[in-house]
């Protein structure tokens, strides 16, 4: 590991480079983008949960003055259902049917046509003129309904156990012999749980502007978590070669996984190509809520067995997750992460991917893992109660550590899970007194983290400053952290380092901003690029001094003789060497592209205090402490922000957030007024404890931190409510009506 001792900038709370523009309103988001001659795109969406499309007549819309183009599914490249075409984790068979309904409309809000016109009002009017011949079909919304033997089948080509089914996939991980393990158990707890779909809740809606020139050269400005993903998916769906598409990322007003796929960009591209005009599209909040990915609702059963001394000997989990209208729920996260904090000899974890007439799910911060952790961590709490053990002691006794073989496969290297448990147990919060109707809960969680492809370019400017270009949209502070790392390596002030997010034409391929991978991966390529530059600077100083490059060291922003034997030379600073660059071989720069490896999973342990209003059923979180192994906190303020943000979202998921469907199979609360996300007045100050166990496979010890903070939250809140009331809740959200039902003995 190449962690620099006595760091000057790594670990410091430096000023964020994007901060001033954001607080002054100067930052440019996708909806701020304009072009001369720009027209507006709008989408016609299905009013039905499930309907065969027998025909679409667009003649009246096309005849409306001001309308410049109309597209339907026939304009989009078709990917036959019998052959998978994967782009990352997305299957283009499903993507082409999600962007625009093809054979059937599969959920209310499913796009069936798109219009471009000279104004938004005309485009909306034209959508109303499109005539769609629907054959309305039976539908199912909930998992329980979709898996019934006589449930309406969404896709006849999906088979499960030899028959058409709404179960689109199954995943299993196994360790040891779970049946034999339960025979050894002296105490067994088995419970079933349900969770509701919740939206990522990003403030900025999906938006894009697309220009297609006469030679097919296409430029896309959009709000996304990956400009290379936008380019690839748009190319596949529009038929325009990737080499003809330039995707430019704007600042992003939140994503949390929900902007890792495309909705508007292919449609705007086709409309721009047909009309010969730049096309802008911006979703309304209602469109975001009805038609873009929430995370899955779920139905889970977890069974855990232990010896009387608290040794867990067997664990079994079954997780049904909603995929929405097309296959692809995050069963990997539920199945793979749920039992990973623990050293359990016998584990069987099975997940089922269930389609139903809802909008297609998208990633949401540790996709699937919070659902699995909610069930497992609540059962562990009941197990601790049955064993008369402190819940943190039970977790400590069974904690995964270096050398533990995880149920999902790997053997853990040096990890910090035990340290998070110890820090939580020692924290003053854990022993603070509680009042009437107040309770305390704990829970732990795990997320895999990821590496993957990343590219960076580091250039020294003529005046001796530094410009770093990476290929990942910044949604968690990667620019600030990269500036800290680059400044540390070069030995200069961090203010001399500018970090830019390149587009698909200016930087090498870089994978999505997601999976808690960006700082891990981008700092690797930036480190290697910077090391190349330092080698160049040493070589140039050696030429000036007429000595061997090995006799030159780089220290505190300047080249120095490595030893007195190298001669008595004055140090050459970065600025001095940059000034001499034209006479010494030209510009100084270096780029690196890697498929990064060595990402290690992250662990967290949370403590939650609640107070319950037993008359109104309102649960208030009154104190919260999140403890996490963060690897190395390159920029502590951003790490704390990630931890606090995950907790805030988890509290909403636990207590209030849910999609509510009416009798017509439509979302009944498609806006922030009725979809109840927490606001500042709903939350206490969220305390954080950063445990730093550096990743030995990373030059700065980095581990991803962005997704772990959401994983334990719902269980911690549920366990706190039980501690306050002595009653268990097995369904989310634990909203006032549900709390009152349980208090009145009806739930």
C-alpha positions in Angstrom: 0.0 0.0 0.0 1.3 3.4 -1.0 -0.4 5.5 1.7 1.7 8.6 2.4 2.8 9.1 6.0 2.1 12.5 7.6 -0.4 13.5 5.0 -1.0 17.2 4.3 -4.2 16.9 2.2 -5.4 13.3 2.4 -7.9 13.3 5.3 -8.4 17.0 5.3 -11.7 18.8 4.9 -10.7 20.9 2.0 -13.1 23.3 0.2 -15.2 21.5 -2.3 -14.5 22.6 -5.9 -18.1 22.6 -7.0 -19.4 24.3 -3.9 -19.4 28.0 -4.9 -21.2 27.3 -8.2 -23.9 25.2 -6.5 -24.7 27.6 -3.7 -24.7 30.6 -6.0 -26.9 28.9 -8.7 -24.3 29.0 -11.4 -23.9 25.2 -11.7 -25.3 23.9 -15.0 -27.8 21.1 -14.9 -29.3 19.3 -17.8 -32.5 21.3 -17.8 -30.4 24.5 -18.0 -29.0 23.5 -21.4 -30.3 25.4 -24.5 -29.5 25.6 -28.2 -30.5 27.8 -31.1 -33.5 26.3 -32.9 -34.3 24.0 -30.0 -37.7 22.3 -29.9 -39.4 20.3 -27.1 -40.2 16.7 -26.7 -43.1 15.1 -24.8 -44.2 11.6 -24.2 -47.6 9.9 -24.5 -47.9 7.3 -21.7 -50.2 4.4 -21.3 -53.1 4.9 -18.9 -53.5 1.1 -18.4 -51.5 -1.2 -16.2 -51.5 -4.0 -18.8 -52.7 -3.7 -22.4 -51.9 -5.1 -25.8 -51.2 -2.4 -28.3 -53.1 -3.3 -31.4 -52.3 -0.1 -33.3 -51.1 3.5 -33.1 -52.4 6.3 -35.3 -50.2 9.4 -35.2 -51.7 11.2 -38.3 -53.6 13.9 -36.3 -50.6 14.7 -34.1 -48.3 15.0 -37.1 -50.7 17.3 -38.8 -50.8 19.7 -35.9 -49.0 23.0 -36.7 -45.8 23.2 -34.8 -45.2 19.4 -34.6 -41.8 18.5 -36.1 -41.5 14.7 -35.4 -43.3 11.7 -33.9 -41.7 8.5 -32.9 -43.1 5.1 -31.7 -41.6 1.7 -31.0 -41.1 1.0 -34.7 -38.4 3.7 -34.7 -36.4 2.1 -32.0 -34.1 -0.8 -32.6 -35.8 -4.1 -31.6 -33.9 -6.6 -29.6 -35.6 -10.0 -29.9 -36.6 -11.6 -26.6 -34.8 -14.9 -27.3 -31.2 -13.5 -27.2 -29.7 -11.5 -24.3 -27.7 -8.4 -25.2 -26.0 -7.1 -22.1 -24.6 -3.6 -21.6 -23.1 -3.7 -18.1 -25.9 -5.1 -16.0 -28.7 -4.0 -18.3 -30.2 -6.3 -20.9 -31.1 -4.4 -24.1 -34.1 -6.8 -24.6 -35.7 -5.1 -21.7 -34.3 -1.7 -22.2 -35.8 -1.3 -25.6 -39.2 -2.3 -24.2 -38.9 0.0 -21.2 -38.0 3.1 -23.2 -41.0 2.6 -25.4 -43.8 0.0 -25.2 -43.6 -2.5 -28.0 -46.0 -5.4 -28.0 -47.8 -4.4 -24.8 -48.0 -1.5 -22.4 -46.9 -3.0 -19.1 -47.6 -0.3 -16.5 -49.4 3.0 -16.1 -47.0 5.6 -17.5 -45.3 3.2 -19.9 -44.2 5.4 -23.0 -46.1 4.5 -26.2 -45.1 7.5 -28.4 -43.1 10.7 -28.3 -43.6 14.1 -30.0 -41.3 17.0 -30.7 -42.8 20.4 -31.4 -41.9 24.1 -31.2 -43.3 24.4 -27.7 -44.0 22.2 -24.8 -47.7 23.0 -25.0 -48.0 22.0 -28.6 -46.1 18.8 -28.0 -48.4 18.0 -25.1 -51.5 18.8 -27.3 -50.1 16.5 -30.0 -49.7 13.6 -27.6 -53.4 13.9 -26.8 -54.2 13.6 -30.6 -52.4 10.2 -30.9 -54.9 7.4 -31.1 -53.9 4.1 -29.5 -55.9 1.0 -29.9 -55.5 -0.9 -26.6 -56.7 -4.4 -25.7 -56.9 -4.0 -21.9 -55.6 -7.1 -20.1 -55.8 -8.3 -16.5 -53.0 -7.1 -14.3 -51.2 -7.7 -11.0 -49.3 -5.2 -8.9 -48.2 -7.0 -5.8 -45.8 -10.0 -5.5 -48.4 -12.1 -3.8 -50.8 -11.6 -6.8 -48.1 -12.0 -9.5 -47.0 -15.4 -8.3 -50.4 -16.9 -7.9 -51.0 -20.0 -10.2 -53.7 -18.1 -12.2 -52.0 -14.7 -12.2 -52.0 -12.8 -15.5 -48.7 -13.4 -17.3 -46.8 -10.4 -18.4 -44.4 -12.2 -20.8 -45.3 -15.6 -22.3 -41.6 -16.2 -23.1 -40.6 -16.2 -19.4 -40.7 -19.7 -18.1 -40.3 -21.0 -14.5 -40.3 -24.7 -13.8 -41.3 -25.3 -17.4 -44.4 -23.0 -17.4 -45.0 -19.4 -18.4 -44.5 -17.4 -15.2 -44.0 -14.0 -13.6 -41.0 -15.4 -11.8 -38.3 -14.2 -14.2 -35.2 -15.5 -12.4 -33.8 -17.3 -9.4 -30.5 -16.9 -7.6 -29.1 -19.1 -4.8 -26.0 -19.0 -2.7 -25.1 -21.9 -0.4 -22.5 -22.6 2.2 -22.3 -25.8 4.2 -25.4 -27.9 4.9 -28.2 -25.8 6.2 -30.5 -28.7 7.2 -27.7 -30.2 9.2 -27.0 -26.9 10.8 -30.5 -26.4 12.0 -30.4 -29.8 13.6 -27.6 -28.5 15.8 -29.5 -25.3 16.7 -31.0 -25.0 20.2 -32.8 -21.8 19.5 -34.5 -21.0 16.2 -36.3 -17.8 15.1 -38.1 -17.6 11.8 -40.1 -14.6 10.6 -41.6 -13.2 7.4 -41.3 -9.5 6.2 -42.6 -7.2 3.5 -41.3 -3.9 2.2 -42.9 -1.5 -0.2 -41.3 0.1 -3.3 -39.6 3.4 -2.5 -38.3 6.0 -5.0 -34.7 7.2 -5.0 -36.1 10.7 -4.5 -33.5 12.7 -6.4 -34.5 16.4 -6.5 -33.5 16.9 -10.2 -35.9 15.1 -12.7 -34.5 13.4 -15.7 -33.6 15.8 -18.5 -31.6 16.0 -21.7 -30.9 18.0 -24.8 -29.9 16.2 -28.0 -28.6 17.5 -31.3 -28.2 15.3 -34.4 -26.4 16.8 -37.3 -27.1 15.8 -41.0 -24.1 13.5 -40.9 -25.5 11.7 -37.8 -22.9 13.3 -35.5 -24.9 13.4 -32.2 -24.4 15.4 -29.0 -26.2 14.5 -25.8 -26.3 16.7 -22.7 -28.0 14.9 -19.9 -28.4 14.2 -16.2 -27.0 10.8 -15.7 -24.6 8.7 -13.5 -22.6 7.7 -16.6 -22.1 9.4 -19.9 -20.5 6.3 -21.5 -23.6 4.3 -20.5 -25.8 7.0 -22.1 -23.7 6.9 -25.3 -23.8 3.1 -25.5 -27.5 2.6 -24.7 -28.6 5.4 -27.0 -26.4 4.0 -29.8 -28.0 0.5 -29.4 -31.5 1.8 -29.4 -31.2 4.5 -32.1 -28.9 2.6 -34.5 -26.4 5.5 -34.5 -22.8 4.2 -34.1 -21.2 5.0 -30.7 -18.4 6.7 -32.5 -20.9 9.3 -33.8 -22.3 10.1 -30.4 -20.8 12.5 -27.9 -22.4 12.3 -24.4 -21.7 15.3 -22.1 -22.5 15.0 -18.4 -24.1 17.9 -16.6 -23.9 18.5 -12.9 -26.3 16.0 -11.3 -29.0 16.9 -8.9 -29.1 13.5 -7.2 -29.3 10.0 -8.6 -28.7 7.3 -5.9 -28.7 4.6 -8.6 -31.9 5.9 -10.4 -29.9 7.6 -13.1 -27.8 4.6 -14.1 -30.2 3.8 -17.0 -31.7 5.9 -19.8 -35.3 7.0 -20.3 -35.3 10.1 -22.4 -32.0 10.2 -24.3 -32.9 7.6 -27.1 -36.3 9.2 -27.7 -34.8 12.7 -27.9 -32.1 11.4 -30.2 -34.7 9.9 -32.6 -36.9 13.0 -32.5 -33.9 15.2 -33.2 -32.8 13.0 -36.1 -36.3 13.0 -37.6 -36.9 16.7 -37.1 -33.4 18.0 -37.9 -33.7 20.2 -34.8 -32.2 20.0 -31.3 -34.7 18.4 -29.0 -35.0 19.1 -25.2 -37.0 16.8 -22.9 -37.6 17.3 -19.1 -39.7 15.0 -17.1 -42.3 16.4 -14.7 -42.2 15.1 -11.1 -45.3 13.0 -11.8 -43.6 11.4 -14.8 -40.5 10.6 -12.6 -42.7 9.0 -10.0 -44.9 7.0 -12.4 -42.4 5.9 -14.9 -38.9 5.7 -13.6 -37.3 3.1 -11.3 -38.2 2.9 -7.7 -36.5 0.1 -5.9 -38.2 -3.2 -5.3 -40.9 -4.0 -2.9 -40.3 -7.4 -1.3 -41.6 -10.4 0.5 -39.0 -12.3 2.6 -38.7 -15.1 5.1 -35.6 -15.5 7.3 -34.7 -18.3 9.7 -31.7 -18.3 12.0 -30.6 -21.0 14.5 -28.1 -20.7 17.3 -26.6 -22.6 20.2 -27.6 -21.4 23.7 -24.2 -19.7 24.0 -25.1 -17.5 21.0 -23.1 -19.3 18.3 -25.1 -19.1 15.1 -25.0 -22.4 13.3 -27.5 -22.0 10.4 -29.2 -19.3 8.5 -31.7 -19.4 5.6 -33.3 -16.6 3.7 -35.9 -16.5 0.9 -36.3 -13.2 -0.9 -39.0 -12.3 -3.5 -38.2 -8.9 -5.1 -40.3 -6.9 -7.5 -38.6 -6.3 -10.8 -41.4 -4.1 -12.1 -42.7 -4.7 -15.6 -39.5 -6.2 -17.0 -36.9 -8.6 -15.5 -34.1 -7.4 -13.3 -34.7 -6.9 -9.6 -31.6 -6.6 -7.3 -31.9 -10.1 -5.9 -28.0 -10.3 -5.9 -27.9 -7.6 -3.2 -30.5 -9.3 -1.0 -29.2 -12.8 -1.5 -25.5 -12.0 -1.3 -25.3 -9.3 1.3 -27.8 -10.3 4.0 -25.7 -12.8 5.9 -22.3 -11.4 5.0 -21.5 -9.6 8.3 -21.5 -13.0 10.0 -19.3 -16.1 10.2 -22.1 -18.7 9.8 -21.1 -22.3 8.8 -24.3 -23.2 7.1 -26.2 -20.7 4.9 -28.8 -21.0 2.2 -30.0 -17.8 0.6 -32.4 -17.8 -2.4 -33.9 -14.9 -4.3 -36.7 -14.7 -6.9 -37.1 -12.0 -9.5 -40.8 -11.2 -9.9 -42.3 -9.1 -12.7 -45.6 -7.3 -12.2 -47.4 -4.3 -13.7 -45.3 -1.6 -12.1 -42.6 0.7 -13.6 -39.3 -1.2 -14.1 -37.1 -0.9 -10.9 -33.8 0.8 -11.0 -30.8 0.7 -8.7 -31.1 2.4 -5.3 -28.1 2.7 -3.1 -26.8 -0.8 -2.3 -29.6 -2.4 -4.4 -31.3 -5.2 -2.6 -29.1 -5.2 0.4 -31.3 -3.0 2.7 -34.2 -5.3 2.0 -32.2 -8.4 3.1 -30.7 -6.6 6.1 -34.1 -5.5 7.3 -35.2 -9.1 7.6 -31.9 -10.6 8.9 -31.1 -7.9 11.5 -34.7 -8.0 12.9 -34.5 -11.8 13.3 -31.1 -11.4 15.0 -32.6 -9.0 17.4 -35.3 -11.5 18.3 -32.7 -14.2 18.6 -30.7 -12.1 21.0 -33.8 -11.5 23.0 -34.5 -15.3 23.2 -30.9 -16.0 24.2 -31.0 -13.1 26.7 -27.9 -11.6 25.1 -27.0 -8.0 24.4 -27.7 -7.6 20.6 -24.3 -6.2 19.9 -22.7 -9.0 21.9 -24.5 -11.5 19.7 -23.2 -9.8 16.6 -19.7 -9.6 18.0 -19.7 -13.3 18.9 -20.5 -14.2 15.3 -18.8 -11.4 13.4 -17.0 -11.9 10.1 -13.3 -11.1 10.3 -10.2 -11.7 8.3 -10.2 -15.3 7.0 -14.0 -15.7 7.2 -15.5 -17.3 4.1 -18.5 -15.2 3.2 -21.7 -17.1 2.1 -21.5 -15.3 -1.3 -18.0 -16.8 -2.0 -14.9 -14.7 -1.1 -12.7 -15.1 1.9 -12.5 -11.8 3.6 -9.1 -10.0 3.9 -8.5 -7.5 6.6 -11.9 -6.0 7.3 -13.3 -3.6 10.0 -16.6 -5.1 10.9 -15.6 -6.1 14.4 -14.2 -2.5 15.0 -17.6 -1.0 14.1 -19.3 -3.2 16.6 -16.8 -2.3 19.3 -17.0 1.4 18.5 -20.8 1.2 18.7 -20.7 -0.7 22.0 -18.3 1.9 23.5 -20.2 4.9 22.2 -22.0 7.0 24.9 -25.1 6.7 22.8 -25.4 3.0 23.5 -25.6 3.5 27.3 -27.6 6.8 27.4 -30.8 6.7 29.4 -34.2 6.4 27.7 -37.6 7.8 28.6 -41.1 6.5 28.4 -42.1 5.2 25.0 -38.5 5.6 23.9 -36.5 2.7 22.5 -33.1 1.8 21.2 -32.2 -0.5 18.3 -29.1 -1.6 16.6 -28.4 -3.3 13.2 -25.4 -4.0 10.9 -25.0 -4.1 7.2 -22.7 -5.0 4.3 -22.2 -4.0 0.7 -19.9 -5.6 -1.9 -18.3 -2.4 -3.3 -16.9 -2.5 -6.8 -14.0 -1.6 -9.1 -14.2 -1.7 -12.9 -13.1 0.4 -15.8 -11.8 3.9 -15.2 -9.7 6.4 -17.1 -7.9 9.6 -16.1 -5.7 12.2 -17.6 -3.4 14.5 -15.6 -1.8 17.5 -17.2 0.5 20.2 -15.9 -0.4 23.7 -17.1 2.1 26.1 -18.4 2.1 28.0 -15.1 2.8 24.9 -13.1 -0.7 24.0 -11.9 -2.6 20.8 -12.5 -5.7 19.8 -14.4 -7.1 16.3 -13.8 -9.8 14.9 -16.1 -11.7 11.8 -15.0 -14.7 10.0 -16.6 -17.2 9.7 -13.8 -20.0 12.1 -12.9 -19.4 13.4 -9.4 -22.3 12.6 -7.1 -20.4 12.0 -3.8 -17.4 14.3 -3.7 -15.0 12.5 -6.0 -13.6 15.8 -7.4 -12.6 17.1 -4.0 -11.1 13.8 -3.0 -9.1 13.5 -6.2 -7.8 17.0 -5.7 -6.6 16.0 -2.2 -4.9 12.9 -3.5 -3.2 14.5 -6.5 -2.0 17.5 -4.4 -0.6 15.0 -1.8 1.3 13.0 -4.3 2.8 16.1 -6.0 3.4 17.9 -2.7 1.5 21.1 -3.7 -1.4 23.0 -2.4 -4.7 21.4 -3.3 -6.0 24.7 -4.7 -3.6 24.3 -7.5 -5.4 21.1 -8.7 -8.5 21.5 -10.9 -10.6 18.3 -11.4 -12.9 18.1 -14.4 -15.4 15.5 -15.5 -14.7 14.6 -19.1 -17.2 13.7 -21.7 -17.1 10.6 -24.0 -14.9 12.5 -26.5 -12.3 13.8 -24.1 -11.5 11.0 -21.7 -11.2 7.2 -22.0 -14.0 4.8 -21.2 -15.1 5.0 -17.6 -17.8 2.9 -16.0 -20.8 4.2 -14.2 -20.8 6.2 -11.0 -22.4 3.5 -8.9 -21.6 0.5 -6.8 -19.4 2.7 -4.5 -16.7 2.4 -7.1 -15.8 5.9 -8.2 -13.2 7.1 -5.7 -11.7 3.6 -5.4 -11.3 3.3 -9.1 -10.6 6.9 -10.2 -7.9 7.5 -7.5 -6.1 4.4 -8.8 -5.8 5.8 -12.3 -5.1 9.3 -11.1 -2.4 8.0 -8.8 -0.7 6.1 -11.6 -1.0 9.1 -13.9 0.5 11.4 -11.3 3.3 8.9 -10.7 4.1 9.0 -14.4 4.3 12.8 -14.3 6.6 12.7 -11.3 8.9 10.3 -13.2 8.9 12.8 -16.1 9.6 15.7 -13.8 12.5 13.8 -12.2 13.9 13.0 -15.6 13.8 16.6 -16.7 15.4 17.8 -13.5 18.1 15.2 -14.1 18.8 16.5 -17.6 19.1 20.1 -16.3 21.5 19.0 -13.6 23.2 16.4 -15.9 22.8 13.6 -13.4 21.0 10.2 -13.4 17.2 10.4 -12.8 17.7 7.9 -10.0 19.7 10.6 -8.2 16.6 12.8 -8.2 13.8 12.7 -5.7 10.4 14.5 -5.8 9.5 16.1 -2.5 7.3 19.0 -1.4 6.4 20.0 -4.9 10.0 20.1 -6.2 12.8 18.0 -7.6 15.7 17.6 -5.2 19.0 15.8 -5.4 18.5 12.4 -3.8 21.7 12.6 -1.8 24.6 14.9 -1.3 26.6 12.8 -3.7 24.3 13.9 -6.5 25.8 17.4 -6.3 24.7 20.7 -4.8 21.7 21.9 -6.9 18.9 24.2 -6.0 15.5 22.5 -6.0 13.4 22.8 -9.2 9.8 23.5 -8.4 6.8 22.3 -10.5 6.3 25.8 -11.8 9.9 26.1 -12.9 9.9 22.7 -14.7 6.6 23.6 -16.3 8.1 26.9 -17.6 11.0 24.9 -19.1 8.7 22.3 -20.7 9.0 23.7 -24.3 12.7 23.3 -24.2 12.7 19.9 -22.4 10.5 17.7 -24.5 7.2 19.5 -24.6 4.0 19.4 -22.5 3.9 17.4 -19.3 0.9 15.0 -19.0 0.0 11.4 -18.5 -3.1 9.2 -18.8 -4.0 5.8 -17.5 -6.9 3.4 -18.2 -7.5 0.4 -16.0 -10.0 -2.2 -15.2 -9.5 -1.8 -11.5 -9.5 -4.6 -9.0 -9.2 -5.0 -5.3 -12.4 -3.3 -4.1 -13.3 -4.7 -0.7 -16.7 -4.8 0.9 -17.9 -2.3 3.5 -19.5 -2.8 6.9 -21.5 -0.6 9.2 -23.2 -0.8 12.5 -26.0 1.7 13.5 -27.6 2.8 16.8 -31.1 4.3 16.6 -33.3 5.9 19.3 -37.0 6.5 18.7 -39.9 8.0 20.6 -43.4 6.8 19.8 -46.5 9.0 20.2 -48.9 6.2 21.2 -52.0 8.3 20.6 -51.1 9.3 17.1 -48.9 6.4 16.1 -46.1 8.7 15.0 -42.6 7.4 15.4 -39.8 10.0 15.7 -36.2 9.3 15.5 -34.6 11.3 18.3 -31.0 10.1 18.1 -29.0 8.2 15.5 -25.3 7.1 15.3 -23.8 5.5 12.3 -20.5 3.7 12.7 -18.7 2.5 9.5 -15.4 1.1 8.3 -14.6 3.7 5.7 -11.2 2.4 4.7 -9.4 5.7 4.4 -11.4 8.9 4.7 -9.8 11.0 1.9 -12.2 13.9 2.5 -13.9 13.3 5.9 -16.7 15.8 5.3 -17.9 14.0 2.2 -17.6 10.6 4.0 -19.8 11.9 6.8 -22.2 13.4 4.3 -22.6 10.0 2.6 -23.2 8.3 5.9 -25.8 10.9 7.0 -27.5 10.9 3.6 -27.9 7.1 3.7 -29.4 7.2 7.1 -31.9 10.0 6.2 -33.1 7.9 3.2 -33.3 4.8 5.3 -35.4 6.5 8.0 -37.8 7.6 5.2 -38.0 4.0 3.9 -38.6 2.7 7.4 -41.3 5.1 8.6 -43.1 6.8 5.7 -42.2 6.2 2.1 -44.2 3.9 -0.1 -45.9 3.8 -3.5 -49.6 3.6 -3.0 -51.7 2.1 -5.8 -55.4 2.7 -6.4 -58.0 0.3 -7.7 -57.1 1.1 -11.3 -53.5 -0.1 -10.8 -52.1 3.5 -10.9 -49.8 5.2 -8.5 -51.9 7.4 -6.2 -49.2 9.5 -4.7 -46.9 10.6 -7.6 -45.4 13.7 -6.1 -43.5 14.9 -3.1 -46.6 16.3 -1.4 -48.1 12.8 -1.0 -45.0 10.7 -1.3 -43.7 11.4 2.2 -39.9 11.8 2.2 -38.3 13.0 5.4 -37.3 16.7 5.6 -35.0 18.4 8.1 -37.7 18.8 10.8 -38.2 15.0 10.7 -34.6 14.1 11.7 -32.3 14.7 14.5 -28.6 15.5 14.0 -27.2 12.3 12.6 -23.9 11.4 14.3 -21.2 9.5 12.5 -18.2 7.5 13.6 -15.6 6.7 11.0 -13.6 3.6 11.6 -10.5 3.6 9.3 -9.2 0.2 8.4 -7.4 0.9 5.1 -7.9 -1.3 2.1 -4.5 -3.0 1.6 -5.2 -3.4 -2.2 -5.5 0.4 -2.8 -2.7 2.9 -2.9 -4.5 5.3 -0.5 -6.5 2.6 1.4 -9.8 3.6 -0.2 -13.0 1.6 0.3 -16.3 2.6 -1.2 -18.5 4.3 1.4 -21.7 5.5 -0.3 -23.9 2.5 -0.1 -23.3 0.8 3.2 -25.0 3.7 5.2 -28.5 2.8 3.9 -28.2 -0.9 4.5 -28.8 -1.2 8.3 -31.2 1.6 8.8 -34.7 0.1 8.5 -33.8 -2.8 10.8 -32.2 -0.4 13.4 -35.4 1.7 13.4 -37.7 -1.4 13.6 -35.6 -2.8 16.5 -35.8 0.5 18.3 -39.6 0.6 18.0 -39.8 -2.9 19.4 -37.6 -1.8 22.3 -39.9 1.2 22.9 -43.2 -0.7 22.7 -42.5 -4.4 23.1 -44.2 -5.1 19.8 -42.6 -6.2 16.5 -43.3 -4.8 13.1 -42.8 -7.1 10.1 -43.9 -4.7 7.3 -42.6 -1.4 6.1 -43.2 1.5 6.3 -44.0 1.6 10.0 -46.3 4.6 9.4 -48.8 5.9 11.9 -51.8 3.8 10.7 -49.7 0.6 11.0 -48.3 1.6 14.4 -51.8 2.3 15.7 -53.1 -1.0 14.4 -50.3 -2.9 16.3 -50.9 -0.9 19.4 -54.6 -1.6 19.2 -53.9 -5.3 18.7 -55.2 -5.4 15.1 -51.9 -5.7 13.3 
